Amino acid sequence: MKLKDAYKEFFLIGTAIPPCSLNEGARLDLIKKEFNAITAENVMKPILVQEKKGEFTFEEADKIVSKTLENGMTMIGHTLCWHQQSPEWMYTNVTRQEAIENLYTHIENVAGRYKGKIAAWDVCNEVFNDAIENPKDWRSALRNSLWLEAIGEDYIELAFRKVAEIDPEATLYYNDYNLNFESKREATYYMVKELKEKGVKIDGIGMQGHYNMATSPESVEESIKLFKTLDVEISITEFDITFNEAQGQEKLTEEQEKQQAFLYASIFSIFRKYKDVIKRVTVWGIDDATSWRADRFPLLFNADLSPKLCYHAILEPEKFVKENLMELAKSIEPIRKTVYENESEQININQYTMAWEGATGTAKMTWSKMCLNICVDVIDNHLNADSKYPWEQDSVGIFIDENAARSHMFHVDDYAFIVNYKNELTIVNGSNPNITTNVEITDTGYRVYAEVKFKTIKPKDGTIIGFEIQINDADRSGRRVSVAKFCDTTEYSHQSTANYGQLILKN
Ligand code: XIL
């Protein structure tokens, strides 16, 4: 039994690929057997079809569309309006009117060209911020993107209306990541509700579904339940589950394969429960080696195209969950590094929570009974602190959970602070921590030193503390374009210590 057959009565099973995957060969054979929907992983993105104003390059996009249709599969369009992988001329140094014209011309040409061929378009991609305070006021939650700056809050509505006019038959999606997070879930809900009430044609919500081993299936279900009330269809548009804790390994251990398969199966059994609203589940790639997150084993197939355990698990997810119930009790171990009084293992801060490139770094610590000394080396080739928010500047966030309680709320022993490359310190959460910092500009970026006096503990040999580092990367316009973490890939390290990594302090 192949995937698409196993899901015939449920929803489409898609994958995202470059056009060359549809050339003759083992990969094409596998795609034809397992999948019935194709998303262009990159070649339909604005920068690839219109890098220069008015010069359209459709060769690759044409190829993927025609081969997909020739092979009897459904073609999905991704994406028309996005703040990434789009040419700057579209939205920089332009008036509102010019930016709208750029958006319209792009849509007319791209959606127009593939009219009748694309079943569904991801019209707008990722319009929301990562940390949202008041989701009901969804406009205040909009990402400070160049589209927003150039056009204003109605750019989303304008994009949807235009695509509806150009290709009225296509199903139009709003697409975003982390839609299982409560505040982003709600902001999306309020936006889609309001726009639909105004008569804007939004037919679907795309939950990208870039998950990891800390993702709770319940949070995914909560979002499906809420979106269902909007009378839209739902697709999981970019599904993968990274095993962040296995980064650096050559392959997953047997135990890790099982844990990953269990989570795959748990989440897929939820999708099956909601087959009345779920139209399609697309995995973001075929095999671990060519995935956009190739260092973290996120997909269904190995590099040699042999199926992983998670592939088998989702063929009959309920059965797999039932037979492996033992796994339920196990939680994923946080990444743990050893810190000696004068030396430590290196911490890598390179797990992107948004984007796939941008500033990364390494850190080393030392400790005494009184304090923890942290040194973070950031690799960032252009420094900017224009934003009024420290987390949108080139900056380092440091998060400490002294009693390693891994809790969903901050307590007296928890604190979070940000230091930007100019050595400006902001306490983001936690009462009166005692912190001294210093920053040095280096050839490759900047180096942050922080001395943190312990508030509630006097550590001894073997003490474990919760610890997280975040590197924020701003672009030249002062907008944050990437976030890299040590262990906790949620956006909520400033509110919850539940997913932090750990330091074990040793003599
Ligand atoms: C990613 C591709 O997988 C990479 O090959 C490319 O380098 C960057 O973009 N959300 C999206 C996708 O909507 O378009 C992104 O795809 C992954 C995150």
Residues whose N, C-alpha, C, O or C-beta is under 5 A from the ligand:
A	BS01	XIL	E41 W292 W356
